Structures are given as C-alpha cells and as structure tokens.
Amino acid sequence: MTRPVDRPAILRAAQSGGGAAALGALPEWDLSHLYPGTDSPEFAADLARAAEQARDFAARYRGRLAGLAEGPGASAALAEAVKTYEALEDVVGRIMSYAGLVYAGDTTDPKRAKFYGDTQDKVTAISTDLLFFGLELNRIDAALLAAAAGTAPLSHWKPWLDDLARDKPYQLEDRIEQLFHEKSVTGHGAWNRLFDETIASLRFPVGGGEEQTLEQTLNRLQDADGAVRKEAAEALGTVFRRNLRTFGLITNTLAKDKEIADRWRGFADVADSRHLANRVEREVVDALVAAVREAYPRLSHRYYRLKARWFGREALDYWDRNAPLPQVEQRTIPWEEARDTVLSAYGAFSPEMAGIARRFFDERWIDAPARPGKAPGAFAHPTVPSAHPYVLVNYQGKPRDVMTLAHELGHGVHQVLAAPNGALMAPTPLTLAETASVFGEMLTFRKLLDETVDPRQRKAMLAAKVEDMINTVVRQIAFYSFERKVHEARRTGELTAEDLCELWLSVQSESLGPAIRLGPGYETFWAYIPHFIHSPFYVYAYAFGDCLVNSLYGVYQNAATGFQERYFALLSAGGTKHHSELLKPFGLDARDPAFWQIGLTMIEGLIAELEGMA
C-alpha cells in the first residue's frame, strides 16, 4: 500500500503553470504526528483497540444510564461514563482524521481511496456501538440529569449535555438511528465521495491545449490577461456541462436523502437541521439573509458598476468579476513572504496568536502545493484535542492566496485554543467557527493597507478586500438562497440539470446585479461548489462570520485595553457557550436585527472610499 506519510516532509515548488519557481519552497504536511503510515502497526492497533473498547462500553452502559442517574453517586457515575465515551471519541476521531487527510492529499489515488473507504466502514461499525449513549442520556428524567450535572464531576460536561438535549425533539427510536447511521456509508457518504473523486479527476484544456486541474483553472480567472480569464471560464463551462448529468444526479440524490431524514426527524424547514447543529435560531439567520439581500444594490451592484467603469465598460463579463484592476502591477508572492506577512499581522495583534500560528509552519502542519488529485480549495482540519490541527491550501502566489492562508490559520489558532475543552466540547458551531478565520484575514489586510503608501496599490488592495467581502457575504447568501430553492423544489420531484442551472442563474443575477454579464457557460458553475454536497446550508456561516468580525473589529479599534483577552476567551470557549453569551462581553447581540447593519455598513464605507479614488 502507498504510504505517502512515511517519507520526510518534502519542500518543493507547486507544479502549477507559470511562476512555480517564484513561489519558492512549498511545504507538505507531516501526517506522522497522527500515525507513521497507512499500514503502520500503530494505526491497526488503534482501530482494534477502539473496536474492543466500544463493545465493552456498550456492554457496560447500554440500558443502565437511567439507573445510574437515580443513585446517590449519580454525578460521579455518569461522569465516569462520559469521560470514557469522550476518550473513545478522541481515538475514533484521530483514526478518521488521518484517513481523511491522507485521502485529501490525492483523491484520485485508488489506494488512498480504498484506505479511506475501508477506514470509514470500520469507524462506522465502531461508532454504531456508541450510538446508544447520547440517545439514552436524552431519555433520562430531565430533573434527575439536571441535578447530577449541577455538581462535580459531571458539571464539567454540562454544556455538552445541554447541547445534546437540544437534539432530543428530533431523536428517533434506537434501531432507526442505527439504520440511518450504518446506511450513511452507502448513502450520503458514498455520494460525497463520488463528487470528490469526480471533481479531482476533471481536467480543463487551457494554455494552448495544456490540461489543468480545477484549482489551477480557477486561479486563471484572476490573471491580468483578459484572454486568459475568458479561456479559463469557457473551459470550466465546457467541462462542467459535459459532467452535468453526474453532478445533477449527485445533487438530486443528496437533496432527497436529506428530505427523508428531515421528514423522519420532524424538521419543518429545509435548513432547520443546520440551524440546530449551529446552535443558532432560525430567526437570527432569516434576519441576516434579509439584511444582506436588501443590501445587494448598495454592495455588489454598486461595486461591480464601479469596477466596470474602471475597465471602461458598461458591464463586465462574468470571467472579469474577480479580475485584478487594470494598470496595476501584478506579481507572484513567494511563500516565505506570505508566511511572514500573516505572522507579522498576527503578532501585531497578539504575540501569543502569532506563536500558535508559527507552529503550523515550523512543525509541518500545512500542505501548500497545488498538486493533481489534491482536494481543491482550502481547509483547516481540527483532528482531535490529543493531536493538533492541519491546514490545506493550494498556494499559487496570488494576493487572495495570502488572505486564504490568513483565513485558514485563523481557524487553526481557534482550534488549538479550543482543544483543552476536550473532544466533546472543543468543536465550535459553524457560525462562530468562521470568526477567527475572518478576523485573521482582517488583521492581515489592515496591516498591509497601513503599510501601503502608493495610491494605485492602495486602491487595488481596497478593491481586493471589497471583493473578498462581497464573495464572503453577498455570494454566500446567494449560495444559501440557491440551496433553499433546490431543496424546496426537490420536495416535489427531481430536478433536471437545466432546472438547477436556471435556479443558479436566478440567484446569481439577483445578487451580482446588471453590471455583471452572465454569459453562456456560467449557468453550470453551481456544479463545483463542495459545500452544497458536504455540508448543506453551511454557507451562511461565512456571511455570519464576516458581519460579526466587522463588528468585532470596530470594537477592537475603539477598545482601550482588554480586547485581546476577551477575544481569546471567546475562541477558547470552543462549543461550551451560546453565541449570545460569547458576544455579550463585546456589547454585541446577533439576535438584534440591527446588528447585521454594522458589518454591512463597513463594506459600504470601503466602496465609498473607492468611489472617491475613481
């Protein structure tokens, strides 16, 4: 079996076209911090140990939790069970994290795919033995459980128990839950994998017939040469169109799979299960969505009209939406410069924050090159509290790549700070999980802007930031609207690929406005968005995080002292507190509809500043 993690970490230039040498040495991650290799004795031993301990745990506790809650030592007895369960979750999480990261390194490698699939099968069997635990805890008399959780040692896990109780109304009978769980491998898990492997295998004819990966082709949409951008856009549309039947089937199947689960569990709205997982009220999300959609004319429509004027046009073709400004020098940013830029920005805010981020570079927790078969995009994987996070990027030297690095390292810092809460309480709801990432971007942007004195470069930086904000807020809410349309329509029947294309164009036209020309080919661009497949309705978390960070940054700018301590307390809380409790020390409340206007007004202010430079 191929064991890519056994070799020493390799530093090499990314194998992307044009300027690879200028990037400098790019790091590959060292997954041996989790396991020495895919066929290592350590990995096999952990799998066997987890399976045995899960069976023992079920034999010891299944059907007995209610009785433990009634005894005089209820807190200690239940705490021992939760502690044992948490330790098992950490081991199982380490196993699955390792398999997922190995697979992300090259999703087209059959050996890696088999390793990931086999591991997923075994972990599903292990977690089936543990499934009863949360279900039975939720069946304990609420007064008895509250009394036990009100005293040590069980009180340590009270936030997790409270979170677990929120799932109770949507909990099914044990055997049905087991069936849903076991079928996930051949259900949505299999369709997710098909999407990943299909996307990774696509090749796009650009650059005189040269075939490139999705990530490399998308990168060409930011090229200074309009002909290069157009060629890339047309190649994307052609290849997506050729594969629409597959992408349409995947989308339809997963939407129906979700509808079945939602119906059985009693979720009224198509996004209610995501809101529950995010621990955020539907009304809060609805207020965010309404505020952003109402602001489309003041944000995206206004900005793209301005950008079209810079290009001397009435409207921009869709492939020019993220084009660099004309007559502004474009250069490739070497990896070392990107690293130093982000660490310097983090350090100016907090030396501790920079110190945590530096470990990702020094200890090989980052995988940076854009390789054929590698998962596209970027992510920060928390793995488990007993290990450390890993960051994946596809670095190609663009300014946006530097911001992506700042974004993912923000996630990584957050995950390191939250880890001491343990496997059950370290995970942060997605709405607040985007806080540290977007704040890291803002710190980096502000530092670079403050150091820029050339008016033309300053204008380019402001424009890039506005475009990032529009992509994070407007674009993600448009994505959310598209998902709602798809899932609501799927309740009444299957959607053709053309139906999906029409829904995509309807939300894109509304959000981008008349200054962006949505020509032939763009109707297929819904097909490559992984969030629609892996995490339905995840996307509004980006807009939530951006507006929240805009508000937080305003507090930071006006705070005399103590902001860093409060900010670190927010990140260190992990999943132990509700968003209202975490934001209260900053004088912010996301439940107030006026809250969202703070962040949107900041974007408007930057656009107004750019208009003054035009």
N, C-alpha and C positions, 0 to 999 in steps of 0.2 A: 504494500500500500504506500502511496505517496505520502511523505511526511515533511511538508514544507516548513513546519515549525522547528524541526530538529537542527537545521543549519543555522549558523550565526546570522544575525540580522544583516541584511545587505543594504548598503547605501549606494544608490545609483540614480542616474538621471531618468526622468519619466520618458517612456517611449511614445511620446506624442509628437506630432509633426511640428517642425519649425521652432527652433529655440530651446530644444531639450537641454542642450549643454548649458544654456544661460540660466536654467533653473538651479544648477548646482546639484549636490548630492541630496537625494530624497530618501528619507528613512522608511524602512519597512518594520512593522511591529514584531515584537518578540513574544509569541504566544506561549513560550515555555514557562512563563510565570504562572500559567494555568496548568498545563501538562507538558511533559517533554515531547510528546508526539502522539499522533492519532492511534498508533498501535503500541503505545507505551504500557508497561505493567501498572503504572500509577493510574492511568485512565481506566483500565479494565478493573482495577481493584476498587476504585470509587464507584463505578457502576454496580459492581457486585455488592459492595457494602451498602449502598443506598437501597438496592432492591431488598436485601435482607432486613435492614433496619425499618424500611417502610412496612414490610409484612409483620415484623414484631410490634411496631407501633399500632397497627390496626388490630392485631390480636389482643393487645393490652388495653386499648381505649375504646374501640368501637362498641357502641351500645352502653357505655359506662359513664359518659361525661355528666349526664343529668344526676346520677348518683353521687359523683364527686362534688357537685355543686351544693348538695344538701348536707354534707358532713361539716363537722366543726372546723376542720382544716381545709375548707374549700379553696381559699386563696392559694395556699401552698400547693395543693394537689393539682389544681388546674394550671397553675404557673409552671409546674414541672412538665405537664403535658405540652403547653405552648412552647416552652423552651426547647423541648426535644423536637417538636414539629419545626421550629424555626431553624434548628441546626440541620435538619434534613432538607429544608428548603434551600439552605445555603449550598449544600453539596450538589443537589439536583440542579440548582441554578448555575453552578460552576461548570458542570458537565455540559449543559445545554448551551451556555455562553461560548464555551470553547468550540463546540461543534458548529455553532452559527458563525463565529468569526473565521474559522478555517474555511467554511463554505463561502463566505463573503469575499474571501481572497481570490477565488476563481469559481464562479457559479457554473461555468461550462465544463469543468473538470469532472468526468464521470466518477472518479474515485472519491473526490471530495463530496460529490452529491450523494453517493451511496453511504459514505460515512455519516453525513448529516441525517439522511433518511433513517438509517439503522439506529442512530442515537435517539432520534425523535421517537421512534417506535418504542424503544426501551424506556425512555423517560416517561412517555405516556402511560406505560404499564406501571411504572413505579408510582407516579402521581395518582393513578387510579386507586391505589391502596390508601392514599392520604386524603382522598376527596371527601370522605365522610366527616372529617374533623370540623371544617367550617360549617357544614350543614348541621351537625349535631350541636355545636356551640350555639347556633342561632335558634335551636329548639329548646334550650334550657330556659326555664322560667326567668323572665326579664328581671324581676326583683331579686331573685337569688344570684343571678350573674352580676347584677349591678353591685350587690353587697360584697361579693367576692372581689370584684375589680376595684372596689373602693379602698381596699387595703393592700399593703405589700404582702407578697411579692407580685401578685397578679396585676396590681395597679400600673406596673411598668408597661404592660401591653394594652392598657385601657384604650388608647387611641386606635389601635388596630381592631380591638373588639367592637368599638363604636362604629368604625368603618364597615366592619363585617355585618353589623346589624342593619345597615342601610340596604344591604342586598337581600335581606330576608323576604320582603314582599314579592320578590321576583325569583325566589328559590323554588325548585321543583322537587319532586319525590326522588329519593336517593338513586333508584335504579335508572330513572330517566336522566338524571345528572350524569350518571356513569356512562350511559349510552352516548349522550352528547359529547362527553369528554373523549371517549375512545374513538368515536367516529370523526373527531376533528382531524385526525391524521389523514384519513382518506377523504375528508370533506374539505373545509376551507383551507386546511394546511397544505393539501395537495395542490389546490388551485393557486395558492400563493407561490408555491414552488415552481409551478408551470409558468407563471408570469415572470418570476425572477430569471429562470433559465432562458425563456424566450427573449426577454429584453437583453440579457447579456450576450446572446448569440447574434443579435442583429448587427449588420454591417451596412454602412452608408457610403455610396460612391461619391466622393468629393476630391477636390485637388487633382483634377486630370485623371480620374479613374481610380485613384487610391481609395481603398476601403477603410473606414474608421469606425470606432465604437460609438455608441450613443453619447457618452460623456465627451469624447473628443469632437464630435459633430456639433453638439450643443455649444461647446466652447467657441466654435467658429461664428456663432451668432453675435459674439462680442468683438469680432475682428474689425479693424479700422476700415477695411476694404468692403464697400457695399456689395461688390460682385461675389466676394467670398461668403458674406452673410446670406445673400439670395440663394446661392448654390446649396449651402447647408440647409436652409429652410426647405427648399424643394426636394432635396434628398430625404430629409426627415419625413415630409408628407408622403412621398412616393413609397418609402419602405413601410411606414405605418399603415398606409392604405392597403398594401399587399398583405398585411397581417391583421387587418381589422376583424376578420372572421374569428380568429383566435381570441383577440382582445375582447371582442363583443361577447363571445361565449363565456370567458372568464368573468366579465363584469356581470352578466345576467345571472350566472350560477351563484356567485357570491352574494349578490343582492337578494336572490331568492333564499339562499341559505340563512341570511340574516333575518329576512322576513319571517321565516319559520321559527327561528329561535326567539325573536321578539314576540311573536304571537303566543307561543307557548308560555313565555315568561310574563306576559301581560304588559309589555311596554306599549304605551299609547302612540307615541310619536316615533318616527324613524330614527331620530337622533337621541332618544331618551337614554338608551343604554350607554352611549358615550358620555352624556352629561353625568350619569350616575358614576361611571368609572372616574370621571374627572372631579367628582365631588363639587360640582357647580350646578346651580339652579338653572332650569330651562329659561326662566325669565331674564337672568343675567346674560345668557348667550343671545336671546332674542333682542335684548336692548343693544348689545354690541353689534349684531348684524344690522339692525335697523339704522343705527347711527352711522355705520360705515357706508351702507348703501345710499343713505340720504346725502352722504358727503362725496359720492362719486364725482359729481360735476365740479366740486371745489378742489378735488385732489387729482385723480388720474386724468379726467377730461381736461382740466386746466393745464396740468403739467405737459401732457402729450401735445396739446395745442402749441405750447411754448416751445417744446423740443422740435416740432415740425417747422416752426418759424426759424429756428437756428439752422435747420437743414435747407431752408429756402423753399419749403413746400407747404401746400395746404394740409396734407395728411401724410403720415408715414406708413410704409408697408410694414406688415407685422414683423418681418425679419429685422426691421430697424428699431424696434421698440427698445431694446437694450444696447443699441449701438453706442460706441464712445462718441463724444462730441467731436464735431469737425474742427480741424485746425488745432487739435490738442495733441501733443506728443504722447505716443503710446510706447510703453517699454515693458519688457518682461521683468517681473520682480523675483529675484532669486529667493530660494527657500530660506537661507540664513537671514536675509533682510526681513522676510515675512515673520520669521520667528522672533527676531529682535524687536520688531515693531510691536507685536502683540504683547510680548513680555514687558516691554518698556511702558506700554499703556496700562497694563495690569498693575505694574509696580508703582506707577504714579498714584494709583488709587489706593493700593494696599500691598506692601511687600509680601505679606502672607499669601495673598492671592497669586502674585507672580511666582512665589516659591512653589506653590502647588502646581501651577501650570508648567513650570520649568521641568518638573519630574516627567511629564509626558515626553519631552524631548530627550532628557538625559537618560531615562530608563527604558526607552524604546516602546512607548505606549501608543505610538502613532504610525499609521500606514498611509503614506502620502502619494506614491506614484500612480498615474493613470495607466493601468495595465489592461490588456484584452482579457475579458472574462470577469474582471473585478466588479463588485457591486457598484452601480453608478451613484452619484450624489455624495453625501457625507452623513456621518452619524457619530454619536458618542455612545458607546455601549457601557452601561454601569457594571456589567458582570454581577459580582456579589460582594458583600461587605468584607469577606475574608480575603478578597483579592484586590483589584483596582480596575478602574475603567480603561477602555481603549477607544481611540479616535480613528476613524477612517475618513480621509479626504481624497479627492482626485485633483491634486495640485498642478496647475498649469500656468502659474505666474501672472494671472490677471489680478487687478485690484480687488475684484469680487472674491477671488480665491483667498486673499488675505483676510477679508471680512468673514469668509466661511471658516477659516482657521480660528479666528477670534470667537466666532459663534460656538463652534464645537468645543473649544477649550473652556468656554463658559459653562457648558453642560458638564464637562469633565470636572471642573472645580466644584460645581454644585454636588456632583455625585460623590466626590471624595469627602466633602464636608457632611453630607447626609449619611454616609456609610455607618458611623457609630450607632445609629438608631437600630441597626440590625436588619436582617433580611425581610422582616415583615413590615417595618416602618420606615425604611430608607427610601423606597420608591415614592416619588413626588407626583401628584396628579398633573396631567399634561398641561393644564392651564398655567400652573406655576413652574412647571419644568422648563418652560421657554423663557423664564425671567432672567436667569443668569446668562443664558446664551445671548439674548438680545442686549442685555446690559454690557456684556463683554464687547459686542460689536460697537455699541455707543461709545464706550471708553476709547476704543481704538480709533474710531472715526474722529472724535473730538480732539484727541492728541495730534493726529495727523493734520487736521484742519488748523489747529492753533499754530502748528509749525510751518504752515504754507503761507508764503507772502506773495507769490506771483499770482496776479488776478485771474489769469486764464486757468492755471492749475486749481486755484481755489474754487472757481466756477465749476470745473469738471468734477471736483470732489463733492461739492454740494449736490450737483446733479446726480452723481452716482448714489449718494446717500438717499436722496428723494426717491430714486428708482428702487433702491432696496426696500425702503419703507412702503412704497406702493406695492411691490411684489409681496411683502410680508403682510400687509393689511388688506389692501383692496383685492389683490389677486387671490389671497387665501379665503376671503369671504366669498368671492366669486366661485372658488372651488367648492366651498361649503354649499352654496346655492345650487351648483350643478349636482352635487351628490344628493341633495334633497329632492331635486327634480327626478333624478334617476331612480332613487329608492321608492319614491311615491308612485311613479309610473309603473315600476316593476310589480307593485302590489296588484295591478290589474292585468298583467300579462308581460310576455317577453318583449324586449326592445330590440329592434334591428340595429345594425351598426349605423345606418343612416339616421335612425331616431336619436342615437347617442350623439352623433355629430351635430344634429340640429339643436339639441339641448345645450351642447357645448358652445356653439356659436351664439345662442341666445344670451347666455350669461356673460360671455366674453364681450359681446357687443355692448351690453349694458354697462359693464364695468370699465372697459377701456375707452369708450366714447368715440365720437366721429373722427377724431384726429388719427386713429389707427385703422388702416385698411386691412380687413381680414380676407385675404385672397384665397384662391384655391389651394388646398393642402392643409391650411391651418385647422380645418374642421376635424382633422384626425388627431390633434395634439393632446386630447384627453387620454389617449391610449397609453402614454408612457408614465403617467403620474403614479408613483408607487403607493402613496398614501391612500388612494381610493381602494386599493387592493388589500394592503396590510392592516390599515387602521381606519376604517370608515369614520368620517366626520372628525378625524384628528385635526384637520387643517385650521379650524377656528382658533386652536390653541396658539398659533403663530400670531394672529391678529390680537388676541387677548394679551399675549406676552409683549408685543410691540407697544400697544397703547399703555399697558401697565408700566413698562420701562420708561416710556416718555414721561409719565407722571412721576415715577421714582427719581428719574434724573433731574427733574425740576426741583424735587425735594432736596436732592444731593447738592445742587448748585446753590440753594438758599440756606442749607444747614450749616450752622457754625461749627458744631462738633457732634460726634456720636453717630454719624450716619453709617460709617463702615461697620461699627459694632452691631447696629440694628440690622444692617444688610446681611452680615454673616450669620446673625441669629435666624433670619428668615431662611437662608439656604441650609443651615444646619438642622432645621426642624424636619427636613425630609417630608414624610407624609403624616406627621403627628398632629398637624393643626389645619383648620379650615382656612381658606383664603381670607375670610373676613378678619380672623384673629391675627393672621400674619401681617396684614396690611395696616391694621389699626395703629401700630407704633409710628407709622409714617403719615397718619392723618388721612388715609385713603380708604375708600369703600367702593368696591366694584359693583355692589348692589344698587348704587346710586346711578340712575341713567345719565346724569350729567358728568359722571366720572369719565366716560369714553370721549367726551368732547375735549378733555385736556390733551390727550395724546393726538387726536386728530388736528387740533389747533396748532400743535407743534409742527406737524407736517405742512400745514397751510403756511405757517410762518417761513419755513425754508423755501417753499415755492415762491412766496412773495419776495424773498431776498434774491432769488434767481431772476425774477422778473425785473428787479431793479438793476441787474447786471446786463440784461439783454441789450 
